[in-house]
Amino acid sequence: MVKTLTYYWHPMCSGCEEAKPLFKELAEIKGWKFKEINIENCETKTCDSLEYVPTVFLGRKKLSIDEMEDLLED
């Protein structure tokens, strides 16, 4: 089964804009689906519970900041 990398971001977050292409490219390299969600337009329990952006889920697993950094370093 193909994993999905879901990228939650906000338009006012400059770090989100910088990191988005990196995660998109990573997903392409790994053969994963890439889905981005602007939390400003999102009304789900997941969006309501986010503590920071960008937030990345790999499948159903929410990655910590350290896990996001490790994923980009591989």
C-alpha positions as CSV (number, residue, x, y, z in Angstrom):
1,M,0.0,0.0,0.0
2,V,1.3,3.5,-0.9
3,K,1.8,5.8,2.0
4,T,0.5,9.3,2.0
5,L,2.4,12.3,3.3
6,T,-0.1,14.9,4.5
7,Y,1.3,18.4,4.9
8,Y,-0.7,20.8,7.1
9,W,0.3,24.5,6.6
10,H,-0.9,28.0,7.0
11,P,-0.4,30.8,4.5
12,M,1.1,33.2,7.1
13,C,3.7,30.6,8.1
14,S,7.0,31.4,6.2
15,G,8.5,28.2,7.4
16,C,5.6,26.3,6.0
17,E,6.3,27.8,2.6
18,E,10.0,26.9,2.8
19,A,9.4,23.3,3.9
20,K,6.5,22.5,1.6
21,P,8.6,21.8,-1.6
22,L,11.1,19.7,0.4
23,F,8.3,17.4,1.7
24,K,6.7,17.3,-1.7
25,E,10.0,16.3,-3.4
26,L,10.6,13.7,-0.6
27,A,7.2,12.2,-1.2
28,E,7.9,12.0,-5.0
29,I,11.3,10.3,-4.4
30,K,9.8,7.8,-2.0
31,G,6.8,7.1,-4.3
32,W,4.4,8.4,-1.7
33,K,1.2,10.4,-2.3
34,F,1.5,14.0,-1.3
35,K,-1.5,15.9,0.1
36,E,-1.4,19.4,1.4
37,I,-4.0,21.0,3.6
38,N,-4.3,24.7,4.3
39,I,-5.5,24.8,7.9
40,E,-7.2,28.1,7.3
41,N,-9.7,26.2,5.1
42,C,-10.0,23.1,7.2
43,E,-12.7,22.3,9.6
44,T,-11.8,18.8,10.8
45,K,-10.9,17.5,14.3
46,T,-7.3,17.0,13.0
47,C,-7.0,20.6,12.0
48,D,-8.6,21.8,15.2
49,S,-6.1,19.8,17.3
50,L,-2.9,20.9,15.6
51,E,-0.4,22.6,17.9
52,Y,1.9,24.0,15.3
53,V,2.5,24.2,11.6
54,P,3.8,22.8,9.5
55,T,2.6,19.5,10.7
56,V,3.3,16.3,8.8
57,F,1.5,13.0,8.9
58,L,2.9,9.9,7.3
59,G,-0.1,7.7,6.9
60,R,-1.9,8.0,10.2
61,K,1.2,8.8,12.2
62,K,1.7,12.4,13.2
63,L,5.4,13.2,13.1
64,S,7.2,15.1,15.8
65,I,9.4,18.0,14.8
66,D,12.5,15.7,15.3
67,E,10.9,13.0,13.1
68,M,10.2,15.6,10.4
69,E,13.8,16.8,10.5
70,D,15.1,13.2,10.4
71,L,12.9,12.4,7.4
72,L,14.3,15.3,5.5
73,E,17.9,14.4,6.4
74,D,17.6,10.8,5.0
